[in-house]
Amino acid sequence: MTDYSEHHFTAQDGTRIYYRRYGQRGGSALPVLCIGGLTRNSKDFHKLATRLGQDRLVLCPDYRGRGQSDRADYSTYAPGSYLGDIMHLLTIEGVHRVVVIGTSLGGLMAMALSVAIPSALAGLVINDVGPDISADGQERILNYVGVDQRHATLEDAAAAMRQTYGRAFPDWTEADWMTNADGTYAYDAAAGNWRLDYDLALRDALAEQAKSSFRPDVWALFKGLRHIPAMLVHGALSDVLKVETVQRMQAAKPDLQLVTLDNRGHAPSLTEPGCLPHLLTFVESCDDPGNH
């Protein structure tokens, strides 16, 4: 028996979006929406969502072009489309108030939701991202996105990931690396190997967006959290979220709760012993009996 059920919905442009549903609605416990990083998918939240699902409904979608969602026109691999898909999911699930947990890109999308549908957000957990992304982090991300990496076995994929990202997760076990590889790669039966589990055309989308003169004011989005409870999780070894940005975020939102994980880079799993109890307490503090 699995801890979740699998579902799809059709976005306005016809793209089928996949999501997992954990737990169920109950009492005063608000639903939680988990949204992941740029190339990631719903598998990243499995352990966390299983725990949260003991008390409440948890929704974990795959962005379009990732995981089990349809590959689409790469021009739609953009924040506006992601935002539309997320709000569509909340609508079809009948979720009017929600706690959002966003990792990396998911954290930025959660900030956007605070402006698009502020009354719907009961709380927000931002995982290792801020309005300013360090140049080192941006360069690393742009260098790996869309590069066709294949491995003969999942064990080979895990070993390669450990070699590349080991400094960010120095205490991970072999089992941790295997779990991460399983969330990163999918088996390609036709080729007989393991491929990255997202549309490599995402690289083209990012290249097109980089050419645009439009740059969103992410600090303005962050200010949308002024009256929304929020917790920031920071990996102290992160090359994406720098201490200076964390300090500026705290200055802009003095009630921002901060959890720093000394032995973690980008991005924490949120199930670390130094994080999970704080996260659970925060989510529970957002519950409102009048919203069900």
N, C-alpha and C positions, 0 to 999 in steps of 0.2 A: 504494500500500500504506500503510495506517495503522499507527501505532505502538502501537495498542491494539485490544482486542476488546471488544464491548459485551455486557452480560449483564443479566438481571433475576432477582430472587428475590421470593417472596411472603412478606410479613411475617405475623405471627400473626393480624392483623386483616383480612388479605386484600389489603392495599395492596401493589402491585407497586413494588419499589425497583430503580432502575437503578444500575449501576456499570460503570466501565471497568476493564479489567485490562491492565496494561502489563507487559512483560518476562515472566520465568518464574522459577520456583524454580531455585536452582543453588548447589551447594557449601554454604559456610557463610554465605552472604548471606541475612540474615533478610528476610522480607517487610516492606513498608512500607504503612501505611494513611494516606491523606491525607483529612482531613475539613475542610470549608470553613466560611465565614462564614454569618451568619443568612439572607441572601437569595441566597447564592452557590451554585455547583454545581461539578461535577467539571472543567469546562473550565478553571477557574482554575489547576489543577495540571498542565495538559498539558505545558508546557515542562519543568517540574521532573520530572514522572513519566516523561517520555521519557528524560531523562538518568539517573534512578535505575533505570529499566527496562533499562538496558544491563547491569546486574549482578544484578538481583533482581526478584522479583514485587512489583508496586505495585498497590494497589487504591484506586480513587477513586470513592466513591458520591455520588449525589445524595440529599440529605435528602428525605423524603416532602414532597410539595408543591413541590419545586424541580426545575428542569431536566426530565429525562425520567422522573422518578419520578411515580407517580400523585398526583393531587390527592386529599386525604382529608378526613375530618371535621376541621375546624380545631381541635377540642378535642385532637386527637392531635399538633398541632404544638407539642410540649412536650419538654423534656429526657428524660423517662422513655421516651417513644416513640422518640426518636432513639437513645438508648442501647441499647434493645432491638433496633432495626434493625441497629445497628453490630455488636452481639455476634452477631446472627443471620448477618450476612455473614461474620464470621470463622469461625463454625461451619461454614457450607456450603462455605467455601473450605478448610477443614481447617487453618486457621492457629492454631497454639498459642502461638507467640511472635512478637511484632511490634514494629516501631518505628512510633510514631504521630506524624504531623505534623499539627498542628491550627491553623488560622487563626481568630482571633477566637472565635466560638462553638465552632468545632472545637477550639480550645485548651481551652476549658472542658469540653467533652465528653471530651477526652483526660484531663483531671484526674479526671473522674468514672470513667473506665475504670480509672484507677490504684487506685481504691477498690473498684470492682465486680469486676475481674479482675486484681489486682496481679501475679500470677505470669505473666501473659501479656505484660506490657509490658517489653520489653527496653530501651526508651529513648523519649524524648518530646521533640519540638520544639514549643514554644509560640510561635505567631506573633502578636505584638503584642496580648496580652491578659493580664490578671492577675485575681486575686481581687477587686480593686477596679476598677470601671470609672468613669471620670470623669463628672461630671454633664453636661459639655459633650458628650461622646461619646454618652451615653445619649439626650440630648435630640435630637441630630442624627439618630440612628438611628431613634428613635420618630417623628420628623417625616416621614421619607421612606418608611418601610415601609408598603406597602399603598396608596400613592398611584398611581393608574393613569396612568403616563407612556407616551405613544406618540409615535412619530416616523415620518415618511414614508420615510426611508432610514436605513440603518445609519450612514452618514456623519453624518447629522443627530444621531443618538443619540450618536455619539462626540464631536461638537462640544459637545453639551449636557453630557455627562459631564466634558469638559475644563473647561468654564466652572464647573461645580459643585465639582469635586474637584481642580482644577489645582494648588492650593497644597500638596496632599499628595504630588503626583508632579511636581515642577517640571521634571524632566529627561526626562519621557516624550516620545517622538516621536509623530507622527501614527499610525504603525503600532502603537505601544503602545496608543494610545487606541482604535483600531479593534479590536484584540484584546480589550481590556477590554469594549467595547460588544458584541462578538460573544458574550462570556460572560455578559452581563447581559440581553440582549434576544433574543427569538425572533420569527420572522416569523409574523404572524397573517394567513393567507390569506383568511379570511372578511372581515376588516376592511381588508385591503390595506395594513397598516402593521406596524411593529415594536412589540411589547409586552414588558413585563418578564417574564422567564422564571421566574416563581414564582407561587404562588397568593396573590392579594391578600388573601385571608381570613386570612393570617398576621397582619395588623393586628388582627383580631378576637381571635385567639388571645393576642396580647401584651396586649391590653386586659383580657381575662379574667384572665390571669395577674397583671396589675398589681393587680387587685382582691383577690387572695388575700393572706391574712396570712402565708402561709408564705414564708420567705426562706431559701434554702439557705445554709449556711455554706461559702462557697467557699474560705475560708482552710483549713478542715478538709480539703477536697478537695486543696488544694495540698500540705498536709502528707502526703498519701498518696504524694507523690513522694520522700519522705525517702530511700528506698533505691533509687530508679530514676534512672538517668542522665538529665539534662534539659538542654536548651539553650533559652534565651529569645532571640527576635529582637524587637528594639524599634525602631520607627520614631521617630526623635527628634522628628519633627513631629506625632506621633500625638495625637489628641484623645481617645483611648480609654485608652491606657496611659501614665500619668504617671511621671516620674522617681522620685517618692516611692514609688510602688507597686513599681517595679523594685528600688529599694533595700531595701524591706521584704521582697521575695521573696528577694533575695540573703542577707539576714540570716537568713531562715527556712530557707534551703537554701544553705549556703556553697559547695557544689560546683556550683551552677548556672552553666552556661556562658552568657555574655552576648555577643550580637552587636548592636551599635547602628549603625543606618544613619542618618547625619546628614541626608541629603537625601530622606527618605521619611516619609510619614505613615501613616495606617491604611488598608490593611495592606500591608506589603511583599509582593512576589511570591515572594520567597525565591530568585529566580534572579539577583538583583543581584550584581555582581562582589564586593562587600564581604560578601556572605552565602553564596553558593553553595559556595565552597571549604570554608568552615567547616562548613556543613551536611553536605556529602558526607563530610568527615572524621569528623564526629560519628556519622553513620549507620553508617559502616564500623566505628567503635570499638565499636558495640553488637552487632556480629555475634558469634555464639557457635556454634562448630562442633558443639556437642553438642545443638543444638536442631533439627536436620533429620533 
